[in-house]
């Protein structure tokens, strides 16, 4: 069967790798095809998808054609990112063609990917779960909080905030939930992993019907507003040294927030390691050790190692 010039152009563009973005092929020509040409284009993409071409799968999700759903469902059973991408594509296509509700099997497949795929795949899965209904999506987002990839944790955190209406619990910034989120979004595992475990426990409690007060999530101010403002000013401006005098006057949730902020900035600010020495914040040694190990070049400035040595000296004294 001969090809129309437009269809031939589509084949050529895909085979040459013409991208719509990093994730999918351009749909500019595909959107202009109709009738048999469009069906042949979809079949062409499905054939590529069957060989493991994830960009073809993503393009099928964008195209939104009913004819692709059955094949995409089959691909969703594949392991790894390909299967997860196909599950997302099924939901995208069905949403575009007006199918009510979301297939629980596809949601579950995406949730599994959010918890266990590679960095890009898990982040995309968590992002999709943010806009997917049902308890399986919420459960998947909770699990994704413990992903080793910060973009996945960030998407999970945002999804749970919006899905469960958590915004009131992260105000003001000294709120316990905000402090947990600060640690969660740090890229040092020694900081984010314990926060993820605590956050998962608190959110599961909320889902099961516990009141925020029962879980210690209701903020209570126990410090002077000027001390809170003074510490925040130093935290918000990396050119300003940490205001440890103001921190020393904080109490309760306000102190927990300040300490969470300090730990979360262990790697991001070179003045944080020195500031942490002597504060006795839980998790400090592990955070400093992880950060110090990142500096591989001998002789290169390593304030995290220096602070770690000072910490150990103080401990021995």
MOFENGI-V428323 format. One record per pair of residues at least 24 apart in sequence whose C-alpha atoms are under 7 Angstrom apart, sorted by the first residue. I is the first residue (numbers start at 1). GAP is how many residues later the second one is. If there is no record, write none. Layout:
I_GAP, I_GAP
//
This chain:
7_30, 23_32, 23_35, 24_31, 24_32, 24_34, 24_35, 25_30, 25_31, 25_34, 42_26, 52_30, 54_28, 54_31, 57_28, 57_29, 57_32, 58_27, 58_31, 60_29, 61_28, 61_29, 61_31, 61_32, 64_28, 64_29, 64_32, 64_33, 65_28, 66_27, 80_37, 81_36, 81_40, 84_25, 84_26, 84_29, 107_29, 107_30, 108_28, 111_26, 111_29, 114_26, 114_30, 115_28, 115_29, 115_32, 119_30, 122_30, 123_28, 123_29, 123_32, 126_26, 126_29, 126_30, 127_28, 130_29, 142_58, 145_51, 146_47, 146_50, 150_35, 150_37, 154_31, 169_48, 169_49, 174_79, 174_80, 174_83, 175_44, 175_78, 176_41, 176_43, 176_77, 176_81, 177_40, 179_77, 179_78, 179_81, 182_78, 182_79, 182_82, 183_77, 183_81, 186_78, 188_99, 188_102, 190_96, 190_97, 191_72, 191_73, 191_92, 191_96, 219_34, 220_33, 221_32, 221_33, 222_29, 222_30, 222_32, 223_27, 223_28, 223_31, 238_31, 267_24, 270_33, 273_30, 273_31, 273_34, 274_33, 277_30, 277_34
//
